[in-house]
Amino acid sequence: MKLSTFSLVSLTFSSLLFLFLFSHGVDGADIVEPTCNKAAKSSPNVKYHYCLSSFKANPKSQNADIQQLGIISTELAKSNANSISTIIKRLLAENKNRVDTKYLQDCSEMYSSAVSDLEEVLKAFNAKDYFKANIRMSAAMDASTNCEDGFKETGLVSPLTKMNNRYFQTAAITLAITNMAR
C-alpha cells in the first residue's frame, strides 16, 4: 500500500502537533509539584499543601515555567495585600473609636508599601532580575510580621492574624521561587 504525499504530510504534521502539545502540557503540569516541594524543603515558612493549592487554583500555572510561577505567586501576594488594605479601611470606617486604630493605620501603611514592593517584584520577574525580585520580596514579606508585632507588643489581639498569615505564606512561596530562579 502506497501512501500519498498528502497522507504522509498529514501524518507527519499530526505527529508533530501531538508531540508539541504533549510536551508543553507535561512540562507545565510537572513543574508545580516539584517547585512546591523544593520551596517547602528550602524554607520553613512554606507549607507544601498551601503552595500546591495556591497554584492549582490558578489555571495559568498549568503550563508555567519557574519565572511564570514567580509572577503568579507575586500577583496572589499583591491581591492578598490589597484585600487586607481594604479590610483595614473598612474596620477603621466602621468604628472610629477603636482601641487599635493606631496599629491598624500602621498596618495600612505597611501593606501600602508592600503593594509598591510587589509591583517592583513583578517588574523584576518580567525582566528576569531575580536578585532584585528577591530583595523587594523580602521587604514586602515583612508587612505581615511587622503588622502582627505591633499588636502583640501592646497585648492587643490583631483582627488581621489569619489574613496576615495567608499573606506571609504566599510571600514566602514567592521568595523561595526567587531563590530557585537565580
N, C-alpha and C positions, 0 to 999 in steps of 0.2 A: 504494500500500500504506500502510495507516494503522497507526501504532504505538500500542499500547495504553498507558495511563498506567503500568501496571506495567512494561512493557518500557522505557519512557522513563526511569522512576525507576531501574530496574535498570541500564540503560546508563550513566546519569549517575553512579550510585554506584560502579559498576565503574571508570569512567574516573577518578573522584576517588581511589579507593583505589589504582589503578595509579600515578597521579601522586604521591600521598603516599609510597608505598613506594619508588618510583623516586627521588624527590628526596632522601629520607632516606638511602638506600643510597649514592647518588653523593656527597653531601656528606661523609659519614664516610669513605668509601673514598678520596676525593681529598685529604683533609687530611694523612694520614700522610706521603706523599712530599714535598709542599711544606714541611711542618713540618721534616722531617729535612734537607731541602735547605737551608732557611733557617738551621737550627741549625748545620749543618756550615760554612756560609759565614760565620756570625757568630762562631763560636768555633773556634779551632784545636784545642780539646780534644774536639770532637765529630767522630766518624767517621761519615759518611753511611750506609754499609752496616751498621754496628753499630746505629745508630739505627733504620734500616728493619727489620732483622731482629728487633730487640727488640720493636717494636710489632706486626709481622706475626705474631709468636709468641703474641700475646695477642688473642683474638677480640673483646675489649671495645673495642679500638682501631679496629675496622672502622667504627663509626658514631660515633666520639668527636669532640668539639669540642676546642679548644685546652686548655680547663680540664681536661677528662677525660684528655687525653693527659698533662697535667702530673701528674694523680693516678696514672695508670698507671705513669709512669716513676718517680714517688716511691715507689710500692709496690714496684717492682722494685729500686730502690736500697735500700729498707728490708730486703727479702728478702736481698739480697746482703750487707748489713751483718750481719744476723742469722746468715747462713751462715758468714761469716768469724769471728764471735764463737764460734760452735760449734766451728769447726775449731781456733781458738786454744785453747779449753778442752781439746779432745782432745789437741792437741800437748803441752800442759802436763801433762796427766794421764799420758800415755804415758811421759814422761821428766822426772822431777823435777830432774834434774841437768843440764839443758840450759845451754849457754853463753849462749844468747839469751833465757833466761827473763824477765829484766827487760824486754826490748824487746817480747816477746810480751805481757807483762802491761800494758805501756804501750799497746800496740795494742788490747788488750781494752778498756781504759778509753776509748780514743778512739772505738772503734766503739760502745760503750755510749752515749756522749754523742751520737754520730751518729744512733743509733736514736731517741733522745729528740728530737733536732732534726728528724728526718724525720717523726715523729709531729706535730710542730708545723707542718711544711710541709704535711702532709695537711690539717690543720685550716685553715690559711691558704688553701689552694687551694679547699677547700669553702666558705669564707667569701668567696672571690674577693678576698682580700687578697694581691695578688701582690707587693707591696712586702715584706711580712713573709715571704712564701714565699721570696723572693729572698735575704733576709738569712739566714734559717735554713738554706737550701740551701747557701749559701756556707760557712757554719760546718760543716755536715755533710760537705761535699765535702773538707774539709781532713783528715779522718781517714786517708784512703788515703796522701796525700803525707807527712803527719807520721809515719805508721807506717813507711813506707819510709825516710824520712830518719833515723829512729832507728837502723836497721840500717846504713845507709850511713856514718853518722858514725863508727861503730866498725869499719868494714871487714867486718862480718858480712854473710852472704848471707841475705836475707829469704826465709822459706819461703812468704810470702804474696804475692809480687810479682804473679803472674798474677791472683789474686783482687782485689788492691788496684787493679790496672789496670782490671779489669772494673767494679769499683765506681766508680772515678773516672770512667770513660766514661759510665756510667749517670747519675751525679750531674751530669756536665757537660750531658747532654741535658736533665735536669730544670731546671738553672739557665738554659739557653738558652730553654726554654719559659716560665719565669717572666718573662724579659725580653720575649718575644713577647706574652705575655698582658697585660702592663701597658699 
